Amino acid sequence: MAQFLLAKYKCVEALKNEPLDFRVPVYLGLSLGLRRGEIFGLTWDRVDFKAKTITIDRQLIHPKDGLTKPKTNNSNRILPIPDILLDLLKKHRASQTVISPLNLVNSNEHGGYASPNYFTKKFKRFLQENDLPIIRFHDTRHSNASISLASGNPFKSCLRIARTLIYNHYSRYIWPCNRGYKKRCGK
């Protein structure tokens, strides 16, 4: 776990040198465990700066398809925004020179839909250039869940935020290991 946390720290440090339009999607993945489509489907009317929450109720899988409903009904959720992400979102909104007619938080240079696939390539390049472990962007969701649990947050609290992700992680990796341990120890 220490090696994992060190890699996350190095990633956050390297992000400080990146433009806001790259930093914001990465922070949304790391801080909230959002899916790539949820990040690129996020609109400013879903960010409540006063209540410090983000409402997830749409996604962008491919620009030509526009915004669609999230992967599952359970994917619709309201998440608390950490202060560091809230500040970053405020700076990002203030710095957007082209106001997106679509009201997108993460848009292309013309205010239209950004390509999630292009961002994924940029993310991989960022990791390589900063000598960081190469992971899929989707793995930032797993990082969020693991760090949240390792930080001592209650399982139910983490489950409310990442729902199926944590359940699947536990059912796939943790519970089978525990059963195997009990079997080997004769318990």
trRosetta pair geometry for C-beta under 8 A, 3 or more apart (Angstrom, degrees):
i j d omega theta_ij theta_ji phi_ij phi_ji
1 4 5.4 -56 -153 37 38 116
1 5 6.3 37 152 -19 71 104
1 146 7.8 -161 -128 163 96 115
1 150 5.9 164 -157 -130 138 148
2 5 5.8 -54 -147 37 32 109
2 6 6.3 36 153 -22 65 105
3 6 5.6 -52 -149 34 31 114
3 7 6.6 34 151 -20 63 103
4 7 5.8 -54 -153 33 31 111
4 8 6.6 29 150 -17 64 104
4 143 7.5 -171 177 -126 109 88
4 146 7.1 -56 147 121 152 143
5 8 5.6 -51 -148 36 36 111
5 9 6.3 40 151 -21 66 103
5 147 7.3 121 -100 -110 86 102
5 150 8.0 -130 -68 111 115 152
6 9 5.6 -52 -148 35 32 114
6 10 6.4 33 152 -18 65 104
7 10 5.7 -52 -147 37 32 112
7 11 6.3 37 151 -23 64 105
7 132 6.1 112 -161 -155 91 90
7 133 5.4 -15 -141 10 145 112
8 11 5.5 -52 -149 34 33 116
8 12 6.4 32 153 -18 66 103
8 30 7.2 139 -150 -146 106 126
8 143 6.2 151 -94 -170 121 129
8 147 6.9 66 -76 -78 175 139
9 12 5.9 -54 -148 36 31 109
9 13 6.4 31 152 -18 64 107
10 13 5.7 -54 -147 38 32 113
10 14 6.2 30 155 -18 66 107
10 130 7.0 157 150 150 100 113
10 132 5.9 176 107 -99 118 101
11 14 5.8 -57 -147 38 28 108
11 15 6.4 36 152 -28 63 105
11 26 7.7 -148 162 173 111 132
11 30 7.6 173 111 -89 133 148
11 127 7.7 -15 -111 -107 102 80
11 130 7.4 115 -110 109 53 145
11 132 5.6 81 -82 -129 85 153
12 15 5.6 -49 -149 27 32 118
12 16 7.5 49 150 -35 58 90
12 30 7.7 -176 -79 142 95 168
13 16 6.1 -39 -169 4 37 115
14 17 6.4 -58 -174 31 47 106
14 18 7.3 47 136 -27 70 108
14 126 7.2 138 131 173 126 95
14 130 4.0 34 -134 -138 156 152
14 132 6.9 -114 12 -42 157 129
15 18 5.2 -56 -155 25 51 119
15 22 7.7 -155 -145 112 83 96
15 23 5.1 111 177 -119 105 92
15 26 6.0 -148 -115 88 133 146
15 27 7.4 130 170 -56 157 91
18 22 4.5 -92 162 82 122 125
18 23 5.1 152 88 -58 107 88
18 26 7.9 54 79 15 155 143
18 126 6.9 11 -93 -129 140 129
19 22 5.3 86 65 12 76 100
19 23 7.0 -149 100 -7 35 95
20 23 5.4 -59 -134 41 35 111
20 24 5.8 40 169 -30 72 103
20 88 7.2 172 -141 -172 95 84
20 91 6.1 -144 -114 115 140 102
20 92 4.6 -179 165 -102 126 81
20 95 5.5 105 38 65 156 150
21 24 6.5 -33 -131 23 25 112
21 25 7.9 22 166 -7 49 101
21 92 7.3 129 -77 -143 52 104
21 106 6.9 125 -157 -137 77 77
22 25 6.9 -64 -164 37 32 101
22 26 6.7 22 151 -11 67 114
22 122 6.5 -119 -124 142 113 133
22 126 7.2 156 175 -78 133 145
23 26 5.9 -71 -154 42 33 108
23 27 5.9 27 158 -17 73 112
23 88 6.5 -123 124 -161 117 129
23 92 7.9 -148 75 -80 99 116
24 27 5.9 -59 -143 40 27 108
24 28 6.3 31 157 -23 64 106
24 88 6.1 171 -99 144 75 112
24 89 6.7 100 -132 -93 112 62
24 92 4.9 52 -73 -93 138 156
24 105 6.9 -146 151 152 141 105
24 106 6.3 -169 97 -82 122 102
25 28 5.5 -53 -147 33 32 114
25 29 6.6 31 155 -17 64 104
25 36 7.9 38 -174 -136 117 68
25 39 4.9 85 -139 166 86 139
25 40 7.3 17 -115 -64 124 76
25 106 5.5 65 -67 -106 104 153
25 119 6.1 -45 111 -168 169 143
26 29 5.8 -57 -155 37 33 111
26 30 6.1 20 155 -9 69 111
26 123 6.9 155 -89 -117 102 106
26 126 8.0 -91 -79 99 144 163
26 140 7.0 -156 -157 -108 61 158
27 30 5.8 -58 -136 47 32 104
27 31 5.2 16 170 -8 71 119
27 84 7.6 -134 -155 119 131 98
27 85 5.3 169 150 -111 120 92
27 88 5.7 31 67 89 170 165
28 31 6.4 -54 -119 47 19 99
28 32 5.6 -33 -169 35 57 115
28 34 5.0 -31 150 34 96 133
28 39 4.8 136 98 -117 141 105
28 42 7.3 -133 -140 -8 156 158
28 85 7.1 113 -83 -148 54 128
29 32 7.4 -64 -105 55 8 74
29 33 7.1 41 -170 -116 45 19
29 34 5.8 -95 -93 57 49 78
29 36 7.5 11 -90 -80 119 61
29 39 6.4 -29 -57 -67 84 142
29 137 6.4 -97 -118 177 164 85
29 140 3.4 50 145 104 114 145
29 141 6.6 -76 -165 -53 83 62
29 144 7.2 -144 153 -38 52 125
30 140 5.0 -78 -69 -166 60 111
30 143 6.1 -36 -127 96 74 126
30 144 6.0 163 -170 -72 32 94
31 81 7.8 42 136 -152 134 60
31 82 5.3 -123 -162 24 122 124
31 84 7.4 -158 -103 77 139 101
31 85 4.7 173 117 -61 173 138
31 144 6.9 15 98 -115 6 117
32 54 6.8 -25 -119 50 162 139
32 79 5.3 85 -147 141 117 157
32 81 7.6 -32 -73 -109 123 61
32 85 7.3 93 -34 -131 103 173
32 144 6.7 -27 87 -142 15 155
32 161 7.1 -132 -162 -174 64 114
33 140 7.3 -169 -116 122 46 74
33 141 4.5 79 -161 -140 78 67
33 144 3.5 -146 -70 83 90 149
33 145 5.9 78 -110 -45 142 79
33 148 7.9 -48 -42 -18 131 137
33 161 6.3 101 39 139 131 103
33 162 4.7 -39 123 -96 162 105
33 165 6.5 -156 174 55 131 164
34 38 4.3 -129 -173 89 102 122
34 39 5.0 127 113 -60 129 83
34 42 7.8 -7 -167 -51 160 128
34 56 6.8 -170 -121 -101 105 138
34 141 7.3 -128 62 -91 19 94
35 38 4.5 94 56 4 81 105
35 39 7.1 -143 93 -9 43 85
35 59 6.8 -11 87 -123 119 131
35 70 7.9 128 39 -147 135 99
35 71 7.0 82 -6 -20 170 127
35 75 7.7 -27 6 -146 132 125
35 138 7.2 5 -136 -122 70 84
35 141 6.7 12 -82 -71 56 137
36 39 5.7 -53 -152 31 32 114
36 40 6.6 10 159 -2 66 109
36 116 4.8 103 151 -160 114 123
36 119 7.2 168 -155 83 111 126
36 120 6.9 -1 -129 -69 152 103
36 137 5.6 73 -80 108 118 129
36 138 6.6 -65 -23 -77 108 73
37 40 6.2 -64 -143 47 30 97
37 41 5.8 20 160 -12 67 118
37 59 3.5 40 139 -178 107 115
37 60 5.5 -169 -157 61 70 43
37 61 5.0 -6 -114 -79 128 59
37 70 7.7 145 105 -126 117 66
37 71 7.7 118 64 -47 139 95
37 116 6.3 -29 -82 -81 56 161
38 41 5.8 -63 -136 46 26 105
38 42 6.6 50 155 -51 61 94
38 56 5.2 2 -156 -145 124 118
38 58 7.9 135 -127 89 61 43
38 59 5.1 -47 -74 -102 51 94
38 70 6.5 26 -88 -113 100 107
38 75 7.4 -143 -81 177 126 114
39 42 6.0 -40 -161 -4 28 118
39 105 8.0 -100 -180 80 59 121
39 106 6.2 18 149 15 83 151
39 116 7.7 121 68 -113 100 103
40 59 7.6 55 66 -169 78 62
40 60 4.2 -94 108 61 98 121
40 104 7.6 0 -175 -161 56 122
40 106 5.3 -85 -114 83 59 122
40 113 7.1 69 164 -164 109 82
40 114 5.6 -125 -138 68 112 97
40 116 4.9 -123 -1 -73 156 95
40 119 7.2 -166 -72 4 125 151
41 58 4.5 -140 158 116 125 84
41 59 4.1 -164 0 -141 154 20
41 60 3.9 169 -69 -16 82 79
41 67 5.1 119 -145 -126 103 92
41 68 7.6 -85 -114 41 146 57
42 46 5.8 -124 -157 71 72 131
42 47 7.2 64 171 -49 111 99
42 54 7.0 -18 -139 -167 126 121
42 56 7.5 -47 -94 -106 93 72
42 58 8.0 162 -81 72 34 89
42 104 7.3 92 82 -157 56 65
42 105 4.5 -22 104 22 103 129
42 106 6.7 61 55 11 99 96
43 46 5.2 94 63 4 71 104
43 47 8.0 -142 104 -6 42 87
43 58 7.6 19 -4 58 105 131
43 102 7.0 -114 -109 141 112 75
43 103 4.4 49 -164 110 109 101
43 104 5.8 -62 -104 -97 69 39
43 105 6.5 -169 -121 -22 16 82
44 47 5.6 -55 -153 31 46 110
44 93 6.7 100 -119 -114 124 119
44 103 5.1 -112 30 179 95 90
44 104 7.7 55 -20 103 83 6
44 105 5.9 141 -66 -74 66 76
45 103 5.9 12 -10 158 97 147
46 54 6.1 48 136 -165 90 68
46 55 4.4 -119 -157 60 89 88
46 56 7.3 95 174 -75 137 32
46 57 7.0 -159 -120 27 130 93
46 58 7.9 -138 -63 30 154 101
47 54 5.5 -12 -105 -107 65 81
47 81 7.6 52 -150 -62 88 150
47 89 6.1 -161 -161 174 150 146
47 105 6.7 100 -32 -85 133 128
48 51 4.1 3 124 43 128 104
48 52 7.1 -52 97 8 83 15
48 53 4.8 8 52 57 113 83
48 54 7.4 -163 21 -78 74 33
48 55 7.4 64 -15 -19 105 97
49 52 7.2 20 -171 -78 30 50
49 86 6.9 119 -138 -159 73 102
49 89 7.6 -159 -95 101 95 122
49 90 6.9 87 -125 -82 129 98
52 80 6.0 24 121 -159 96 75
52 81 4.8 -132 -179 50 72 93
52 83 7.8 -27 -139 -82 133 59
52 86 5.9 -39 -131 -90 91 140
53 78 5.2 11 178 178 130 98
53 79 6.4 151 -156 76 74 39
53 80 5.9 -48 -99 -102 74 41
53 81 6.2 -161 -93 -11 16 91
54 78 7.2 167 81 -155 40 55
54 79 5.1 -16 58 60 90 95
54 81 5.7 96 -23 -66 97 104
55 77 7.7 -171 -149 98 51 36
55 78 5.1 -21 -100 -102 71 80
56 70 6.5 61 148 -72 96 143
56 75 6.6 -95 126 155 117 76
56 76 6.5 -169 97 -137 74 35
56 77 5.2 7 51 54 107 73
56 78 7.6 -170 18 -82 72 31
56 79 6.7 37 -12 -6 111 110
57 69 7.6 -44 169 -138 64 66
57 70 6.6 -101 -153 -18 26 111
57 76 4.8 40 -108 -129 78 94
58 67 4.5 15 171 -179 131 113
58 68 6.6 146 -159 74 79 27
58 69 6.5 -66 -113 -107 60 30
58 70 6.7 -126 -106 -46 10 75
59 67 7.0 142 68 -153 28 68
59 68 5.9 -35 65 67 80 79
59 69 7.4 8 21 117 92 20
59 70 5.2 103 -23 -103 115 59
59 71 7.1 38 -7 -34 159 71
59 75 7.8 -24 -40 143 125 143
60 63 6.9 29 179 -85 116 49
60 65 7.7 154 -155 76 62 92
60 66 7.3 -84 -120 166 87 24
60 67 5.8 -49 -78 -96 81 61
60 68 7.5 131 -97 19 34 79
60 113 5.8 -175 -158 -148 144 115
60 114 7.9 97 106 58 151 68
60 116 6.5 165 104 -37 93 116
61 65 5.9 -8 62 61 95 141
61 68 6.5 -15 0 30 105 128
61 116 7.1 -72 -161 24 28 145
62 65 4.7 75 67 8 89 109
62 115 8.0 8 -146 -136 56 75
62 116 7.6 -93 -89 31 41 107
62 117 7.9 18 -111 -16 78 113
63 66 7.7 37 -178 -67 38 38
63 112 7.1 60 -156 143 123 105
63 113 3.7 160 -128 100 91 129
63 114 7.4 -157 -81 81 116 16
63 115 5.7 -59 -25 -89 123 69
65 68 6.3 -20 138 -36 114 120
66 113 7.1 -135 -110 -61 45 146
70 73 8.0 137 75 -94 102 15
70 75 3.3 -145 136 104 137 132
70 76 5.9 -178 30 -57 134 63
71 75 4.9 115 48 -48 80 154
72 75 4.9 121 56 -16 67 99
72 164 7.4 68 40 -20 150 147
73 76 6.2 -37 -174 13 48 109
74 77 7.6 17 165 -51 53 107
74 163 5.4 176 155 169 120 161
74 164 6.5 105 101 -31 142 108
75 163 7.9 -137 -88 52 45 146
77 160 7.9 151 -153 164 132 68
77 161 7.6 142 147 -136 150 38
77 163 7.5 -160 -61 -26 149 128
79 161 5.9 78 -123 -133 105 89
81 85 5.2 -126 -173 89 89 113
81 86 4.7 111 125 -69 121 91
81 89 7.2 -46 -165 4 146 144
82 85 4.8 83 63 13 83 104
82 86 6.9 -147 96 -11 39 90
83 86 5.3 -53 -143 34 33 116
83 87 6.4 34 159 -19 67 102
84 87 6.0 -51 -152 34 29 111
84 88 6.5 30 150 -18 61 109
85 88 5.4 -55 -147 38 35 114
85 89 6.2 38 153 -21 68 104
86 89 5.8 -54 -149 35 29 111
86 90 6.6 31 152 -20 63 104
87 90 5.7 -53 -151 33 32 112
87 91 6.5 30 153 -16 65 105
88 91 5.8 -55 -150 37 32 110
88 92 6.1 35 151 -23 65 109
89 92 5.4 -53 -143 36 32 115
89 93 6.3 33 157 -21 65 103
89 105 7.3 -38 -140 -149 99 122
90 93 6.0 -53 -148 34 28 109
90 94 6.4 24 155 -14 63 109
91 94 5.8 -61 -149 41 30 109
91 95 6.0 20 156 -16 67 115
92 95 5.9 -64 -143 40 26 106
92 96 6.8 42 156 -42 63 95
92 105 7.2 46 120 -173 135 84
93 96 6.1 -39 -154 4 31 114
93 105 7.8 -53 -79 -132 86 76
96 99 6.3 98 122 -90 116 52
96 100 7.4 -59 179 -14 142 87
96 107 7.8 69 -143 37 126 113
98 107 7.3 -116 94 94 106 131
98 109 6.7 91 18 171 148 46
98 110 6.4 -113 163 -155 161 19
98 111 4.5 -125 139 -53 110 98
99 111 6.4 26 98 -116 31 132
100 103 5.8 -147 93 -36 102 10
100 104 4.3 -85 141 34 169 83
100 107 4.2 176 -87 -54 131 159
100 111 3.8 173 -107 -164 56 85
100 112 7.3 173 -138 -56 96 19
101 111 5.8 83 3 137 72 131
102 107 6.8 145 58 -103 111 123
102 111 6.9 152 20 153 88 83
102 112 6.8 80 -1 -132 133 41
102 113 7.0 -1 48 -59 171 70
104 107 4.0 120 80 -66 125 96
104 111 7.3 148 38 -174 108 58
104 112 7.9 45 12 162 146 16
104 113 7.0 162 -77 -100 160 49
104 114 7.4 173 147 -4 148 94
106 114 5.3 -72 139 22 88 143
106 119 8.0 24 165 -86 136 150
107 110 7.7 -111 149 72 110 48
107 111 5.0 8 147 -149 152 31
107 112 6.1 130 -169 60 102 23
107 113 7.0 -74 -137 -97 71 15
107 114 5.6 172 -165 -36 20 95
108 111 7.2 -45 66 27 67 17
108 112 5.1 -16 40 65 111 79
108 113 6.7 23 -11 88 106 31
108 114 4.7 156 -58 -92 70 65
108 115 7.3 46 -78 -8 116 74
114 118 7.2 -117 171 61 80 116
114 119 6.4 60 143 -47 117 118
115 118 3.8 72 84 6 115 109
115 119 6.7 178 94 -11 62 81
116 119 5.5 -54 -150 36 35 114
116 120 6.5 42 151 -26 66 101
117 120 5.6 -48 -152 28 34 115
117 121 6.9 34 151 -17 63 100
118 121 5.8 -53 -157 34 36 112
118 122 6.5 36 147 -18 67 105
119 122 5.4 -54 -149 38 37 113
119 123 6.2 42 151 -25 68 103
119 137 7.3 55 119 -87 95 164
120 123 5.5 -50 -148 32 32 115
120 124 6.6 33 153 -19 63 102
120 136 7.7 -11 -153 -162 112 71
120 137 5.1 -112 -118 -7 81 132
121 124 5.8 -52 -151 34 33 111
121 125 6.4 34 151 -17 64 106
122 125 5.6 -55 -149 38 33 114
122 126 6.3 40 150 -25 66 104
123 126 5.5 -50 -149 32 32 116
123 127 6.6 32 153 -19 63 102
123 137 4.9 69 86 -81 168 107
124 127 5.8 -53 -153 34 33 111
124 128 6.5 31 151 -17 65 106
124 134 6.5 38 -146 -146 83 99
125 128 5.7 -56 -148 38 32 111
125 129 6.1 29 157 -17 67 110
126 129 6.0 -58 -142 39 26 108
126 130 6.3 1 164 2 62 116
126 132 7.9 -7 123 35 72 129
127 130 6.3 -76 -146 50 23 95
127 132 4.4 -98 -153 72 74 104
127 133 7.0 -57 -171 83 122 33
127 134 5.3 131 119 -104 139 57
127 135 7.0 -176 -114 27 160 69
128 131 7.7 26 -179 -72 30 34
128 132 7.8 -76 -45 45 19 74
128 134 6.7 27 -69 -87 78 105
135 139 4.0 -94 167 61 119 149
135 140 7.6 132 110 -49 128 64
136 139 4.9 115 61 -15 74 99
137 140 6.0 -26 -179 0 54 111
138 141 5.9 -32 178 14 59 114
138 142 7.7 53 132 -9 70 98
139 142 5.1 -44 -157 34 59 114
139 143 6.3 67 143 -25 74 97
140 143 5.2 -46 -147 34 40 119
140 144 6.4 48 151 -25 65 99
141 144 5.8 -52 -154 31 30 113
141 145 6.7 25 152 -13 63 106
141 162 6.9 136 -176 -138 90 115
141 165 5.6 -119 155 -132 115 153
142 145 5.8 -56 -149 39 34 109
142 146 6.1 31 155 -18 68 109
142 165 7.1 -145 -87 -179 58 117
142 169 6.8 142 -132 -94 90 133
143 146 5.9 -58 -143 40 28 108
143 147 6.0 21 162 -14 65 111
144 147 6.3 -61 -144 40 23 105
144 148 6.1 25 158 -22 61 113
144 161 7.9 -115 144 127 119 126
144 162 6.6 162 104 -79 109 131
145 148 5.8 -58 -146 36 27 113
145 149 6.4 20 159 -12 64 108
145 158 6.3 99 -145 179 71 118
145 162 4.7 -127 -89 92 105 176
145 165 5.5 -148 -60 122 148 116
145 166 4.9 -170 -152 -83 128 86
145 169 6.2 153 120 2 147 159
146 149 6.1 -61 -149 41 28 105
146 150 5.9 22 157 -15 66 114
146 169 7.8 -137 -69 -177 81 158
147 150 5.6 -57 -137 43 30 109
147 151 6.0 34 159 -26 65 108
148 151 5.9 -56 -148 31 24 112
148 153 4.8 -46 173 38 79 140
148 157 7.9 -143 169 105 117 96
148 158 4.6 142 122 -113 127 111
148 161 7.2 -143 -138 62 169 141
148 162 7.4 169 40 -10 152 130
149 153 6.4 -83 -92 56 30 89
149 155 7.0 36 -119 -99 100 67
149 158 5.5 7 -69 -75 79 171
149 166 7.3 143 -55 -135 125 119
153 157 5.1 -111 169 84 100 125
153 158 5.2 117 105 -54 118 98
154 157 4.4 91 64 3 89 106
154 158 7.1 -163 92 -4 46 85
155 158 5.8 -60 -150 40 32 108
155 159 6.0 36 152 -25 67 109
155 166 7.4 166 -162 154 78 141
156 159 5.4 -53 -143 36 31 117
156 160 6.6 41 154 -28 63 98
157 160 5.9 -48 -156 23 30 113
157 161 7.2 18 150 -9 59 105
158 161 6.0 -64 -159 40 36 105
158 162 6.0 -20 166 27 75 108
158 166 5.5 120 128 -90 106 160
159 162 6.9 -76 -126 61 25 73
159 163 6.0 66 178 -103 63 37
159 166 5.3 -117 -97 68 65 139
159 167 6.8 68 -131 -50 104 89
160 163 7.2 13 -153 -67 12 75
162 165 4.2 -73 165 57 104 119
162 166 4.8 101 91 -27 114 100
163 166 6.9 159 89 27 11 93
163 167 6.9 -29 159 -2 49 111
164 167 5.4 -62 -145 44 37 112
164 168 5.7 35 160 -20 74 108
165 168 6.1 -60 -149 37 22 107
165 169 6.3 23 154 -20 62 109
166 169 5.5 -53 -145 36 33 114
166 170 6.2 28 158 -15 67 107
167 170 6.0 -60 -148 40 27 106
167 171 6.0 18 159 -13 65 113
168 171 5.9 -59 -138 43 28 105
168 172 5.8 19 164 -14 66 116
169 172 6.2 -65 -142 42 20 104
169 173 5.9 -31 178 27 61 114
169 174 7.1 47 131 -8 73 106
170 173 7.0 -78 -123 55 17 76
170 174 4.5 -41 -144 42 62 124
170 175 5.8 66 154 -22 77 97
171 174 7.7 -3 -34 49 16 84
171 175 5.5 -10 -125 26 39 132
171 176 7.9 64 166 -25 42 90
172 176 7.1 -32 169 2 25 122
173 176 6.9 -76 -150 41 12 102
173 177 6.5 7 162 -16 55 116
174 177 5.9 -64 -153 36 27 110
174 178 6.4 24 156 -18 66 108
175 178 5.6 -53 -145 36 34 112
175 179 6.4 34 157 -19 66 103
176 179 5.6 -53 -147 36 34 111
176 180 6.3 34 154 -18 66 106
177 180 5.7 -56 -149 38 32 111
177 181 6.2 35 152 -23 66 105
178 181 5.5 -51 -147 33 32 114
178 182 6.4 32 155 -18 65 104
179 182 5.8 -55 -149 36 31 110
179 183 6.3 33 152 -21 64 107
180 183 5.6 -55 -147 35 32 113
180 184 6.2 28 157 -16 67 106
181 184 6.0 -57 -146 39 29 107
181 185 6.1 12 159 -5 65 115
182 185 6.0 -66 -141 48 26 101
182 187 4.3 -90 -155 72 80 101
183 186 7.8 33 176 -69 27 28
183 187 7.9 -76 -50 49 20 68
